[in-house]
């Protein structure tokens, strides 16, 4: 079921809160979900920082 949900920050929060209760066979899937959200946030931050630096450099 975890593989079929849309990864988001709220899901990561829930997974982190339940980390001690996640069955061993599900932990790798949970890690992939968390990594997907981290990658998305990193990408968005990189874009924002790049835009800010470009705007500052051209002013």
Secondary structure, 3 states (H helix, E strand, C coil): CHHHCCCCHHHHHHHHHCCCCCCHHHHHHHHHHHHHHHHHHHHHHHHHHHHHHHHHHCC
